[in-house]
Amino acid sequence: MKTSAPAGDASRTFIGELRFYWQHFHVVHFILVLVSPSLIAFGIQRVTLNWKTALWSVICYFIYSVAMTTGYHRLWCHRSYRASPPLRYVLAALGAGQFQWSIIWWTRHHRAHHRYLDTDNDPYNARRGLFYSHVGWLIGYNPETWGSVDISDVANDQVAVWQRQYYPILAVMIGLLLPSAVAHIGWNDWHGGLLYAGLARAYVHGQTTFLVNSLAHWRGGQSYSTTHSARDNLFVALLTSGEGYHNFHHRFPSDYRNGIHWYSFDPSKWLIWSCERLGLASGLTRSPAREIERATLVAQGQQSADGNAGALKRHQSSNVGHLHFPTMDLAEYEQQTRTGRCLIIIAGYVCDVTDFMHSHPGGQWFLQEAIGGDASVAFDSVGHSEEAQDMVRSMQIASVH
């Protein structure tokens, strides 16, 4: 189903936003985002683009793009699968060549985005406007407002630490010198390789990545959840190696797939699947089909005009409690919450409260404090109604082992 842009924050004013950018202006990000296009355009006027370099630039775009999404995003940030050491080093090196800073830094803001979605603690809060969610959060750089998340698993990851230590060298060598060297050795065009396959390619990919934060929260379908701003946008998916199926991703962030259908354009999931077959990857996380189907039915009910969404939810939740759930041990539970997934334990069951965060009568911050812990005592002490207990059963995804 197609939906319009999310409601903005009416409390913000134009003068207030200007004051914010003045107070938190980040010179380096401003140069990279808004000044570098002028330098690239200046170079394009002086370096002729031949067809071999053009083709090489497109190839580089998709190689680096897939490496970024399968590495930074799905491997390190969401732990959607496990990768062998050789694959991890390759993904880390190629990811550095996209000039989006280190794995550790990237994971920090993206996990906060998932956990504090559409709030002031969301680094690229879509409700603050299209410009802010696209590049404004970088130009007006204020990480002190980002919500707290646990990134200890990545901060202690050997490959991620190695990449951060050598990031400047890796970024220049892999992102600029490698594309230029191939063009020079192949057809004697190192200037074109540097400009088009290096600088221009990295800048264009940066902008398409930002579209996931902005456009994919403003235009598209909401087939899996209507309680947050994320949307499925095919245009963004085509530009970002499958990252545009954003409504599904925010509903099932640990799934190694973004496009779950066989026809969905998601090269990143195809690469991960292929690596599993080659023995380079394992432990691919796939959301249960019944959970996906249930999310779809609830989203459809919420968007229906007949007002029967509440009845549909109650009908589903009354049946969910009788289903057989997979087990989840505490180690896996803690790992899932570290990736930004909103999980809590109630009465021995793991509940995914992602879609309920903004609807909780006691306020979302109450749930935020419970994420990653056992909220059984707190839940029982309040004396929740039967409807509330049905709602909890509808959010159960696993039993605690």
N, C-alpha and C positions, 0 to 999 in steps of 0.2 A: 504494500500500500504506500502511495506517495504522500508525503507530508511536507508542510512548509517549514520555514525557519523557526528555531526556538524563540520563545519570548525573551527579549533582552532585559537588562537590569535598568529599570526606569530611574533608579536613584543616582545613576552616573550622569554627569553633565560634561559638555564639551570642554569647558574650562578645567573641570576636575581632571579629565583625562590628559589634557595638555600638561597640567601640573605634575601628574604622575610620570609622564614620559620625561619631563625635565629633571625630576628628582632621581629617576632610576635609569637615566640614559646610559646605554652601553656602547661605547665607541667601536669596539671590535665587531660586535654584531651588526651595528649600523653599516659599517664599511662592507662587511661580507654580504649583507642582505640587499642594501640599496645603492651602494657605490660601485661594487664590483661589476654590475651589469654594464655600466658605462665604459669600464676598462675593457671588458670582453667585446663590446660593440666597437670600440676603437681598434682592437686587434682584428676583428672580422673584416674591417675595411682594408686591411693591409695584407691579410693572409688569405689566399685563394683556397676555397674548399673544393677538392677534387672528389670524385665519386668513391674512391677507395677509402679515403679518410672519413667521408660521410658514413659509409657502411660500417667502418671500424668504430665510429663514435656511437652509432646505434647499438652495435654489439656490446660495447663497453657499458653503455647505459643499462642494458638489461642484466649483464653479468654482475655489475656492482649493485644494482637494485635488488636482485634476488639474494645476493650475499648479505645485504643489509637486513632484509626482512626475515630471512631464515636464521641469521645470526643475532644481531642486536635485538630484534623484536621477539621472535618466537622461541629462540634458544635461551638467551640470557635473561631477557626481561620476564617472559612468561613460563619458562621451563616446560615448554610444550613437548619436548623430546630430549633425549640424551645424544650427544655427538662424540665421536672418537677424537682423540687428541689431534691427529692430522687435520680433520675437518674443522675443528675448533680454531686452530691457528690460521687456516686459510680464510675462514669467515671473519675472524678478527682483523686480519691484515686488509682484506678487501673492504671491510666495513670502514676502516680508517680512511680509505681512499675516497669516501663520500664526504669527508670534511664536516661531519656532524658531531664532533668531539668524541670522547672515549665511550666505551661500553658502559662503564660505571656511571658516568655523568648522564648518559642517555637513559639508563635504567632508572636512575633516581627520579627524573621528572616524569617518565612514562608510567611508572607504578603509582606515583602520586595522582596522575591524571585518572587512572582507573579507580583508585580508591576514593577520590574526592571529586568525582565527575560532576561538572556543572555547578561547582561552588567556588568561592573565592580562594580555596586551597588547591584548586585544580590549576596547574601551571598554565594551561591554555584553555581557560574557561570559555566555552562557546557562547554562553549567555552574556558575555562582555562585548560581543561584536565580532564580525567576520575578520576585520583587520587585526584585532588583538589576538584571536585564536590562530591566525595565519602566521604573522611575523611580529606583531606588536609585543608579545610576551618576551621576545628576544631583545627587541630594541629597548623596551622598558623592562629591563631585567631585574626581577625582584625575588630571588629564590628563597628569601626569608619567609615568604608567605606560603610556600609550598607545604602541603600537609606532610606530616611525618610518615615515613614508610621504612620497612626493614629491607636493606640491600646488603646485609652482611654476607649472604651467600655469594653475591657477585663481587663484593669488595675483597673477599678472600679467595676468589677464583684465580688460579694460577695464570690462565691465559688472559683474563681480563686485566689483571695486574700488570702482566707483561705488556699488553697493548697500551695501557695508560702510561707506562714508563717510557715507551718508545714512540708514543703517538705522533709527535711532530715529524720524526724521521719516516715513520710508516706512511703518514698522510702524503708527504711530498713524493716519496719513492713510488708507492703503489698508486696514488691518485693522479700524479702528474708525469713522473719520469717513465713509468712503465708504459702507459699509452703512447707517449712520445717516442720511446725506444722502438716499439713495435712498428710504428708508422715509418720511422727512419730506416730501420733494417729492411722492412718489407717493400717500401716504394719511395724511399728518400724524401720523406715529408715530416721531419720532426717538428717543424713550426706548426703545421696543421694538427699533428697528433697532440701537441701540448695544448693548443688553443681549443680545438673542437672536442677531441676525445678526453681531454683532461679538464681544463677550466670550465668550458661551457657545459660539458656533460655533468660535472659535479654541481654546478649552479642550478641547472634545470632540474636535476633530481632532487635537490634540496627543496625547490619550490613545489614539486609534486608531492614530496613527503609532507610538507606543510598543509597541502590540500586535505590530507587525512584528518588533520586537526581542525580544519576550518570547513571546507565544503562538505565533507562527509559528516559534519554535525549540523548541516543546514539544509541540504537538499537530498532527497532519496526516500527509499522505503523503510518502514519499520515493521518488518514481518515477525520479529522475535521479542521486541519489547518497545513499549511506548512511554516508559517512565523516565527515559533519559534522552538526550539530544542526538545520540549516534544514529546514523542512517546508512543504509546500503546504497552505494553509488557506483554504478558500473563504469562510468567515465573515470573515476578515481582509481578503480581497480585496474583498468587497462594501463594506467600510467604508473602504477606502483607495485606491479607484480602481484596483484591480488589483495592488496590491503584495503580496498574500497568497500569490502563487505563488512562495514564497520558496526552495523547494528547487531549482526550475529557475533562479531568479535567481542563487543562489550557485554553481550549476554553470556557468551561462553569463551572467556579470554584465554583459558588454558588449552583450548583445542588447537592442534597444529595446523588445522585448516581454517581459512577464512571463508572461502567459497566452498560449501560442502557438497554441492551437486557436481556430477561428473563433467558437466558442461561449463561450470563456473571457471572464469579465467583467473587461475591462481597458480602461476608457475612455481611459487614458493612451496606450496604443498606438494606439487609434483616432484620437486627436487628432494624434499625431505623424505617422501615416500620412496624415491629411487635410492637414496642413500641408505635407507633401511634395508632394501633388497640387496645392496652391495655390502652390508655389514658395517657401514660407517655411522649409522644412527640406530637408535633403539628407543623403546619406551614411548612411542608416539601416543599422545593423549587424544582420544576421540570421545567427544561428548555422547552419552547414550542417546540412541534414536528416540526413545520415549520421552527424554527430557527436551529434546529439540521440538518434538511434536507438541508436547504440552505447552512450551513457550509460544509456539506459533498459534495454538488455539486461544491462549490467554490474550495474546496481542490482538488477535482478530476480534475477540470479545470486547476488549477495551475500546476498539475503534468502531464497533458496530453501532448503528443508529437506533437499535431497538431497545437499548438500555438493559440488556440481559447479561452484561459482563459479570456482575456480582454473582448471579446464579450460576454462570458457567464456571467461575472460579470455585465456588463452593462445591459444585458437582465434581470438578476435577480433584479438589483437595480431599473430598470424602473417599475417593478411590485410591489416592496416592498412598495413604497410610497403610493400605493392605498389600502394596507391592513389595517385591523382594528387592532390597537395595544392595549395591556392591559395598564392600567394606573399605574403610580408609583408616590407616593407622595414623597415630599422632604426628609422626615424622612427615608423612605426606601432607597431612592437614596443615602443619606449620609452613611447609614449603609452598603450598598453594596460596596461603594468605600473604606470604612474602612477595609473591608476584603481583600483588594488587587485587587479588580476588577477594570478594567480600563474603567470608565464610565465618559462621559461628556454630558452636555446639549447643544443642538444647536436647536434654533427655536422651543422650546417647546417640543422637543423629546429627550429622553435619548438614547445616542449612545454608543455602546460597541466598543471601539477602540483597543481592545486587539490585534487583528491580524494586525492592521495598524500602531502600534507604531514604528516599525523599518522601515516602508516604507514612512513615512510622509516626503515630500520634505523639509519642514522647520526644520526637525530634531526631534527626539523623545522627546527631553527635552521640546520642545514647548508644546507637548501634555501632558507631565508629569505635567507641571504647571497648565494645564487646568482641570485635573482630579478632580472630586468632585465639580466643579463649573459650571458656565454658560458661554460657549464660543461663544454665539450667536454674540455678538458685534465684537469680534476678528475675527470670521469667515467671517462676512459680510464686514468688513473693508479691507480685503485682496483682495476681488474681485475674488473669486474662479471661475473656469471654470464650464461649465455645467457638464463635466465629474466628477469634484470634488464634485459637488452637488449630482450627482447620487451616488457617492461613499458614501457620508454621509447618503443618504436615505437607502443604503444597510446595514448600520450599526445600524439603528434605531431598538430599541427593545421595547420601551414603550413611551407613551405620559406622560408628566408631569401633575400631578393632583394638 
